[in-house]
C-alpha cells in the first residue's frame, strides 16, 4: 500500500513549493501570488526508496465565496482521501483565524496530521513553538521549503518508523486499503484535454471521470495548472490531463497565465492522445488552429470534440459541420464527436475513438509488410524524375511510434516533392487502417562511398580522354558546317 499525503493550509504558505521540492519536479506553478493553485495536483515522491503520493491543494481561508469556494471544496476532498496531512502554516505571518479553522476541521476528522511551520528563516524557534502549539496539533516542524532547509528531518519524522510507516503497517494488519496504489498504477493511456479558455474542458474531464474532480466555474481561465488524474475505466488504466486554456499571445498579460500556457504545451508533449475541445457556438477561430497545429506538430493522436452541441437548431448545426469540414481539412484523419459535456451526451463515445487512435499511434508493422506497401504505392504512382534520373525507393520500415514514423530508403530521396510524401502518407494510412494519428514519412538516401574521393587518371586514360574530346569537337564542327 502506497500512502497518500495531502498538503493543506491557507493560500500562499508554500504548499506548491514544498510539493515541487518533495516530488523533485516543477509540476506545480509557483509564484508570489495568493490562491494560485486551484485543483488537486497529484505527484509521486520517494523517501529512502519508499514511494508515496503527494497531493497539492488550493488554500483555505474559511471566508470563501465564488470560485474560492470551489477551491476549498477540492482541498477538503483531498483531506478525506489522504492517509495523512501536512498542515502548512506561515511562521512569518503568525497564527491566523484561517489556521484555526483548518486545525479545527482536521481535529474533527481525526486525521493523522503533522503541523509544518514554513518560512522559518530569521524566526525564533521558541516563538514559533509558542505561536502554533495553541492549534492543538502538536509541536510544529520548522522548515524553509524554498531553500530546502530541514526537509530531511521533517521527512524522517513524517515517514519514519514512528510516523506514516507505523500507520500504514497498522492499516495493513486491519485489512484496510488506501487510494495510493490505484493512483500509482493507473497510468495507461495519457489523454490531454486542450482548447481555448471556457470551452468546457474541465466540465468534460469531470464528466469522463464521473465526479467533480476539477473546478468548473463560469469564468475564463479557471484552470491554471495541468492536472494529471489517473483512474480506471472498465479495468483499463487512463490518465486524464486537464489543461489551462490557451489564448492568443497578445491577450496573455499575467505572468501566471504565461506559465499556464507553457504547462499546457508540455502536457501536449507528454500525452499519448489529445482531445481537442471546440465551442460549437463560437466555431473554429485562428487560435484553435494554432493550438491544433502544435498538437499535430508534436505528433499526438487526435480526437476532436465539438462541445455545447445541445440547444442548437438544425440550421446552426449544419452550418457548423460545413465550417468544421472546411477549416479542419488537414486533420481529417481524426474522429469528430458532437457532445454536451454538461449533460453527458456523446461523451462516452470519446473513449472508443481515444482507444482506436492510441492503438493506431502505437502500431507495430514488420519491415517486409512496410516494403510491400511501398512497392505497391510506387508501382501505382511512380516518383518524379530528377535530372533525367528516376527517384528510387528500395524499402521501408517503421522507425518509431506515437506518431508512426515510416523511414524510406533509396536514392535521391532528398528531392522527393511534398505532394508525393503526402501520397505515401495517405497510402500507408489507408492500407494499415490507421485512424486518429498523424503519420510521418522520413527519407534516408544511400551514401555514395566514392563521393569524397577524387579519381586520379593514369597517363593512358588522360591521352584517351584527349582523343575523345578532339573527336567530339571535330564532329560538332562538321554538324555546324552542314547547317
HUZIJO-V931246 format. One record per backbone hydrogen bond with DSSP energy under -0.5 kcal/mol. NH is the residue of the N-H (numbers start at 1). CO is the residue of the C=O. Records with the same first field share a line. If there is no record, write none. Layout:
NH: CO + CO
//
This chain:
3: 1
5: 53
6: 84
7: 55
8: 6 + 86
10: 88
13: 10
18: 14
19: 15
20: 16
21: 17
22: 18
23: 19
24: 20
25: 20
33: 31
36: 33
41: 56
42: 228
43: 54
45: 52
46: 22
47: 50
50: 47
51: 49
52: 45
53: 3
54: 43
55: 5
56: 41 + 54
57: 7
60: 9
68: 65
69: 66
70: 66
71: 67
72: 68
73: 69
74: 70
75: 71
76: 72
77: 73
78: 74
79: 75
80: 76
81: 77
82: 78 + 79
83: 4
84: 4
85: 112
86: 6
87: 85 + 114
88: 8 + 86
89: 116
91: 89 + 118
94: 90
100: 96
101: 97
102: 98
103: 99
104: 100
105: 101
106: 102
107: 103
108: 104
109: 105
110: 106 + 107
111: 106
113: 111
114: 85
116: 87 + 114
117: 115 + 141
118: 89 + 116
120: 143
123: 120
125: 123
128: 124
129: 125
130: 126
131: 127
132: 128
133: 129
135: 132
136: 133
141: 115
142: 140
143: 117
144: 149
147: 144
148: 144
149: 144
151: 148
154: 150
155: 151
156: 152
157: 153
158: 154
159: 155
160: 156
163: 160
164: 158
165: 160
166: 160
167: 163
168: 164
169: 165
170: 166
171: 167
172: 168
173: 169
174: 170
175: 171 + 172
176: 171
180: 2
183: 179
184: 180
185: 181
186: 182
187: 185
189: 237
191: 189 + 239
192: 190 + 273
193: 241
194: 192 + 275
199: 196
204: 200
205: 201
206: 202
207: 203
208: 204
209: 205
210: 206
211: 206
213: 211
219: 217
222: 219
227: 225 + 242
228: 226
229: 227 + 240
230: 228
231: 238
233: 236
236: 233
238: 231
239: 189
240: 229
241: 191
242: 227 + 240
243: 193 + 241
246: 195
247: 245
251: 248
252: 249
253: 251
258: 254
259: 255
260: 256
261: 257
262: 258
263: 259
264: 260
265: 261
266: 262
267: 263
268: 264
269: 265
270: 266
271: 267
272: 190
273: 190
274: 301
275: 192
276: 274 + 303
277: 194 + 275
278: 305
280: 278 + 307
282: 279
283: 279
285: 283
288: 285
289: 285
290: 286
291: 287
292: 288
293: 289
294: 290
295: 291
296: 292
297: 293
298: 294
299: 296
300: 295
301: 272
302: 436
303: 274
304: 335
305: 276 + 303
306: 304 + 337
307: 278 + 305
309: 339
312: 309
317: 313
318: 314
319: 315
320: 316
321: 317
322: 318
323: 319
324: 320
325: 321
326: 322
327: 323
328: 324
329: 326
331: 328
332: 329
334: 331
335: 302
337: 304
339: 306 + 337
340: 345
344: 340
345: 340
347: 344
348: 344
350: 347
351: 348
353: 349
354: 350
355: 351
356: 352
357: 353
358: 354
359: 355
360: 356
361: 357
362: 358
363: 360
370: 366
371: 367
372: 368
373: 369
374: 370
375: 371
376: 372
377: 373
378: 374
379: 375
380: 376
381: 377
386: 389
389: 386
391: 384
392: 411
394: 392 + 409
395: 409
397: 407
399: 397 + 405
400: 405
402: 361
404: 438
405: 400
406: 404 + 440
407: 397 + 405
408: 406 + 442
409: 395
410: 444
411: 392
415: 412
416: 413
421: 417
422: 418
423: 419
424: 420
425: 421
426: 422
427: 423
428: 424
429: 425
430: 426
431: 427
432: 428
433: 429
434: 429
436: 333
440: 404
442: 406 + 440
444: 408
446: 410
449: 447
451: 448
453: 450
454: 452
456: 454
457: 455
462: 458
463: 459
464: 460
465: 461
466: 462
467: 463
468: 464
469: 465
470: 466
471: 467
472: 468
473: 469
474: 470
475: 471
476: 472
477: 473
478: 474
479: 475
480: 476
481: 477
482: 478
483: 479
//
